[in-house]
């Protein structure tokens, strides 16, 4: 990846457990214990979609294009 991203960590119930914003290329972020899924969004995507730790998201409602 050659650009910055936001990384959203989800538990088995699709509840957000951690959000790391503005991760530079070739860096990594440690997943919290209990992470079962990770979303990678374009830089600013977490804020654009108003994602917050503790919220549950419905992945089945996100259009895949």
N, CA, C and O atoms as a GROMACS GRO file, in nm:
protein
  260
    1UNK      N    1   0.085  -0.116   0.000
    1UNK     CA    2   0.000   0.000   0.000
    1UNK      C    3   0.090   0.123   0.000
    1UNK      O    4   0.193   0.126   0.068
    2UNK      N    5   0.051   0.222  -0.074
    2UNK     CA    6   0.135   0.340  -0.090
    2UNK      C    7   0.069   0.468  -0.037
    2UNK      O    8   0.112   0.578  -0.070
    3UNK      N    9  -0.034   0.452   0.043
    3UNK     CA   10  -0.105   0.568   0.096
    3UNK      C   11  -0.152   0.538   0.237
    3UNK      O   12  -0.153   0.423   0.279
    4UNK      N   13  -0.191   0.640   0.311
    4UNK     CA   14  -0.236   0.625   0.449
    4UNK      C   15  -0.377   0.567   0.454
    4UNK      O   16  -0.459   0.592   0.365
    5UNK      N   17  -0.405   0.490   0.559
    5UNK     CA   18  -0.536   0.428   0.575
    5UNK      C   19  -0.583   0.441   0.720
    5UNK      O   20  -0.504   0.472   0.810
    6UNK      N   21  -0.711   0.416   0.740
    6UNK     CA   22  -0.768   0.397   0.872
    6UNK      C   23  -0.792   0.247   0.889
    6UNK      O   24  -0.832   0.180   0.794
    7UNK      N   25  -0.768   0.196   1.009
    7UNK     CA   26  -0.785   0.054   1.037
    7UNK      C   27  -0.886   0.039   1.151
    7UNK      O   28  -0.870   0.099   1.257
    8UNK      N   29  -0.989  -0.042   1.128
    8UNK     CA   30  -1.096  -0.062   1.226
    8UNK      C   31  -1.095  -0.209   1.266
    8UNK      O   32  -1.104  -0.298   1.181
    9UNK      N   33  -1.083  -0.235   1.395
    9UNK     CA   34  -1.078  -0.371   1.448
    9UNK      C   35  -1.215  -0.408   1.504
    9UNK      O   36  -1.277  -0.330   1.577
   10UNK      N   37  -1.261  -0.529   1.469
   10UNK     CA   38  -1.393  -0.576   1.511
   10UNK      C   39  -1.381  -0.706   1.588
   10UNK      O   40  -1.294  -0.789   1.560
   11UNK      N   41  -1.471  -0.725   1.686
   11UNK     CA   42  -1.475  -0.854   1.755
   11UNK      C   43  -1.570  -0.948   1.681
   11UNK      O   44  -1.616  -0.916   1.571
   12UNK      N   45  -1.598  -1.062   1.739
   12UNK     CA   46  -1.679  -1.164   1.670
   12UNK      C   47  -1.824  -1.120   1.649
   12UNK      O   48  -1.897  -1.182   1.571
   13UNK      N   49  -1.867  -1.015   1.717
   13UNK     CA   50  -2.004  -0.964   1.703
   13UNK      C   51  -2.009  -0.838   1.617
   13UNK      O   52  -2.109  -0.767   1.615
   14UNK      N   53  -1.900  -0.810   1.546
   14UNK     CA   54  -1.886  -0.690   1.461
   14UNK      C   55  -1.895  -0.561   1.541
   14UNK      O   56  -1.943  -0.459   1.491
   15UNK      N   57  -1.851  -0.566   1.665
   15UNK     CA   58  -1.843  -0.448   1.750
   15UNK      C   59  -1.702  -0.390   1.736
   15UNK      O   60  -1.603  -0.463   1.742
   16UNK      N   61  -1.694  -0.260   1.718
   16UNK     CA   62  -1.565  -0.193   1.701
   16UNK      C   63  -1.492  -0.190   1.834
   16UNK      O   64  -1.544  -0.139   1.933
   17UNK      N   65  -1.371  -0.244   1.836
   17UNK     CA   66  -1.291  -0.247   1.958
   17UNK      C   67  -1.176  -0.147   1.956
   17UNK      O   68  -1.125  -0.109   2.061
   18UNK      N   69  -1.136  -0.105   1.836
   18UNK     CA   70  -1.025  -0.010   1.824
   18UNK      C   71  -1.027   0.050   1.686
   18UNK      O   72  -1.061  -0.017   1.588
   19UNK      N   73  -0.990   0.177   1.676
   19UNK     CA   74  -0.976   0.244   1.547
   19UNK      C   75  -0.840   0.313   1.546
   19UNK      O   76  -0.810   0.394   1.634
   20UNK      N   77  -0.759   0.281   1.448
   20UNK     CA   78  -0.632   0.351   1.427
   20UNK      C   79  -0.645   0.431   1.299
   20UNK      O   80  -0.672   0.376   1.192
   21UNK      N   81  -0.624   0.559   1.312
   21UNK     CA   82  -0.642   0.649   1.198
   21UNK      C   83  -0.507   0.692   1.140
   21UNK      O   84  -0.407   0.702   1.211
   22UNK      N   85  -0.508   0.715   1.011
   22UNK     CA   86  -0.394   0.778   0.943
   22UNK      C   87  -0.266   0.694   0.954
   22UNK      O   88  -0.158   0.749   0.980
   23UNK      N   89  -0.277   0.565   0.934
   23UNK     CA   90  -0.161   0.476   0.941
   23UNK      C   91  -0.079   0.494   0.812
   23UNK      O   92  -0.133   0.479   0.702
   24UNK      N   93   0.051   0.526   0.824
   24UNK     CA   94   0.132   0.547   0.704
   24UNK      C   95   0.165   0.416   0.633
   24UNK      O   96   0.154   0.308   0.691
   25UNK      N   97   0.207   0.426   0.507
   25UNK     CA   98   0.246   0.306   0.432
   25UNK      C   99   0.356   0.228   0.503
   25UNK      O  100   0.446   0.287   0.564
   26UNK      N  101   0.346   0.097   0.495
   26UNK     CA  102   0.446   0.004   0.548
   26UNK      C  103   0.454   0.003   0.701
   26UNK      O  104   0.552  -0.048   0.757
   27UNK      N  105   0.353   0.057   0.768
   27UNK     CA  106   0.344   0.049   0.914
   27UNK      C  107   0.237  -0.054   0.947
   27UNK      O  108   0.161  -0.096   0.860
   28UNK      N  109   0.232  -0.093   1.072
   28UNK     CA  110   0.129  -0.187   1.114
   28UNK      C  111   0.069  -0.140   1.244
   28UNK      O  112   0.123  -0.052   1.311
   29UNK      N  113  -0.042  -0.201   1.280
   29UNK     CA  114  -0.112  -0.168   1.403
   29UNK      C  115  -0.143  -0.298   1.475
   29UNK      O  116  -0.185  -0.395   1.412
   30UNK      N  117  -0.123  -0.300   1.605
   30UNK     CA  118  -0.149  -0.420   1.683
   30UNK      C  119  -0.298  -0.435   1.710
   30UNK      O  120  -0.365  -0.342   1.756
   31UNK      N  121  -0.349  -0.553   1.679
   31UNK     CA  122  -0.490  -0.581   1.703
   31UNK      C  123  -0.514  -0.611   1.851
   31UNK      O  124  -0.435  -0.684   1.912
   32UNK      N  125  -0.620  -0.557   1.907
   32UNK     CA  126  -0.650  -0.590   2.045
   32UNK      C  127  -0.696  -0.736   2.059
   32UNK      O  128  -0.743  -0.796   1.962
   33UNK      N  129  -0.683  -0.790   2.177
   33UNK     CA  130  -0.726  -0.927   2.204
   33UNK      C  131  -0.874  -0.939   2.171
   33UNK      O  132  -0.954  -0.851   2.204
   34UNK      N  133  -0.911  -1.048   2.105
   34UNK     CA  134  -1.049  -1.072   2.069
   34UNK      C  135  -1.087  -1.024   1.931
   34UNK      O  136  -1.203  -1.037   1.890
   35UNK      N  137  -0.991  -0.968   1.858
   35UNK     CA  138  -1.020  -0.921   1.722
   35UNK      C  139  -1.047  -1.039   1.631
   35UNK      O  140  -0.970  -1.136   1.628
   36UNK      N  141  -1.157  -1.032   1.555
   36UNK     CA  142  -1.186  -1.137   1.459
   36UNK      C  143  -1.191  -1.086   1.316
   36UNK      O  144  -1.184  -1.165   1.221
   37UNK      N  145  -1.203  -0.953   1.299
   37UNK     CA  146  -1.206  -0.894   1.165
   37UNK      C  147  -1.137  -0.758   1.168
   37UNK      O  148  -1.130  -0.692   1.272
   38UNK      N  149  -1.087  -0.720   1.052
   38UNK     CA  150  -1.023  -0.589   1.038
   38UNK      C  151  -1.074  -0.524   0.910
   38UNK      O  152  -1.078  -0.587   0.805
   39UNK      N  153  -1.113  -0.397   0.921
   39UNK     CA  154  -1.152  -0.319   0.803
   39UNK      C  155  -1.042  -0.220   0.774
   39UNK      O  156  -0.993  -0.152   0.865
   40UNK      N  157  -1.003  -0.210   0.650
   40UNK     CA  158  -0.908  -0.108   0.606
   40UNK      C  159  -0.986  -0.009   0.522
   40UNK      O  160  -1.049  -0.045   0.422
   41UNK      N  161  -0.981   0.116   0.563
   41UNK     CA  162  -1.054   0.223   0.494
   41UNK      C  163  -0.956   0.327   0.444
   41UNK      O  164  -0.846   0.340   0.497
   42UNK      N  165  -0.995   0.399   0.343
   42UNK     CA  166  -0.914   0.512   0.297
   42UNK      C  167  -0.897   0.610   0.411
   42UNK      O  168  -0.984   0.620   0.499
   43UNK      N  169  -0.787   0.683   0.412
   43UNK     CA  170  -0.761   0.781   0.516
   43UNK      C  171  -0.883   0.872   0.533
   43UNK      O  172  -0.934   0.927   0.436
   44UNK      N  173  -0.928   0.886   0.656
   44UNK     CA  174  -1.046   0.968   0.686
   44UNK      C  175  -1.176   0.892   0.677
   44UNK      O  176  -1.282   0.947   0.709
   45UNK      N  177  -1.172   0.766   0.635
   45UNK     CA  178  -1.294   0.687   0.620
   45UNK      C  179  -1.367   0.662   0.750
   45UNK      O  180  -1.490   0.661   0.753
   46UNK      N  181  -1.292   0.641   0.858
   46UNK     CA  182  -1.356   0.617   0.988
   46UNK      C  183  -1.435   0.740   1.032
   46UNK      O  184  -1.546   0.728   1.085
   47UNK      N  185  -1.377   0.858   1.011
   47UNK     CA  186  -1.447   0.981   1.047
   47UNK      C  187  -1.564   1.006   0.953
   47UNK      O  188  -1.672   1.047   0.996
   48UNK      N  189  -1.542   0.984   0.825
   48UNK     CA  190  -1.647   1.006   0.725
   48UNK      C  191  -1.772   0.923   0.756
   48UNK      O  192  -1.884   0.971   0.740
   49UNK      N  193  -1.751   0.800   0.801
   49UNK     CA  194  -1.863   0.712   0.833
   49UNK      C  195  -1.903   0.719   0.980
   49UNK      O  196  -1.988   0.643   1.026
   50UNK      N  197  -1.841   0.812   1.054
   50UNK     CA  198  -1.871   0.838   1.195
   50UNK      C  199  -1.862   0.711   1.280
   50UNK      O  200  -1.948   0.685   1.364
   51UNK      N  201  -1.756   0.632   1.257
   51UNK     CA  202  -1.736   0.509   1.333
   51UNK      C  203  -1.679   0.542   1.469
   51UNK      O  204  -1.594   0.629   1.483
   52UNK      N  205  -1.727   0.470   1.572
   52UNK     CA  206  -1.682   0.492   1.709
   52UNK      C  207  -1.662   0.359   1.778
   52UNK      O  208  -1.734   0.263   1.752
   53UNK      N  209  -1.563   0.353   1.867
   53UNK     CA  210  -1.538   0.233   1.946
   53UNK      C  211  -1.663   0.202   2.028
   53UNK      O  212  -1.723   0.292   2.088
   54UNK      N  213  -1.702   0.075   2.031
   54UNK     CA  214  -1.820   0.032   2.105
   54UNK      C  215  -1.942   0.015   2.018
   54UNK      O  216  -2.038  -0.051   2.058
   55UNK      N  217  -1.941   0.074   1.899
   55UNK     CA  218  -2.054   0.059   1.808
   55UNK      C  219  -2.045  -0.075   1.735
   55UNK      O  220  -1.936  -0.127   1.711
   56UNK      N  221  -2.161  -0.129   1.700
   56UNK     CA  222  -2.168  -0.249   1.618
   56UNK      C  223  -2.206  -0.207   1.478
   56UNK      O  224  -2.296  -0.125   1.458
   57UNK      N  225  -2.136  -0.262   1.380
   57UNK     CA  226  -2.167  -0.229   1.241
   57UNK      C  227  -2.222  -0.352   1.170
   57UNK      O  228  -2.185  -0.465   1.203
   58UNK      N  229  -2.308  -0.329   1.074
   58UNK     CA  230  -2.368  -0.437   0.996
   58UNK      C  231  -2.293  -0.448   0.863
   58UNK      O  232  -2.323  -0.374   0.769
   59UNK      N  233  -2.198  -0.539   0.857
   59UNK     CA  234  -2.118  -0.554   0.734
   59UNK      C  235  -2.202  -0.600   0.617
   59UNK      O  236  -2.169  -0.570   0.502
   60UNK      N  237  -2.308  -0.672   0.643
   60UNK     CA  238  -2.392  -0.723   0.534
   60UNK      C  239  -2.463  -0.610   0.461
   60UNK      O  240  -2.513  -0.630   0.350
   61UNK      N  241  -2.469  -0.493   0.520
   61UNK     CA  242  -2.538  -0.379   0.456
   61UNK      C  243  -2.444  -0.292   0.376
   61UNK      O  244  -2.488  -0.197   0.311
   62UNK      N  245  -2.314  -0.322   0.378
   62UNK     CA  246  -2.217  -0.243   0.303
   62UNK      C  247  -2.210  -0.297   0.160
   62UNK      O  248  -2.180  -0.415   0.141
   63UNK      N  249  -2.237  -0.212   0.060
   63UNK     CA  250  -2.230  -0.259  -0.078
   63UNK      C  251  -2.086  -0.294  -0.117
   63UNK      O  252  -1.994  -0.219  -0.087
   64UNK      N  253  -2.069  -0.406  -0.182
   64UNK     CA  254  -1.938  -0.450  -0.230
   64UNK      C  255  -1.927  -0.418  -0.377
   64UNK      O  256  -1.996  -0.477  -0.460
   65UNK      N  257  -1.839  -0.322  -0.410
   65UNK     CA  258  -1.823  -0.285  -0.552
   65UNK      C  259  -1.678  -0.293  -0.591
   65UNK      O  260  -1.643  -0.266  -0.706
   0.00000   0.00000   0.00000
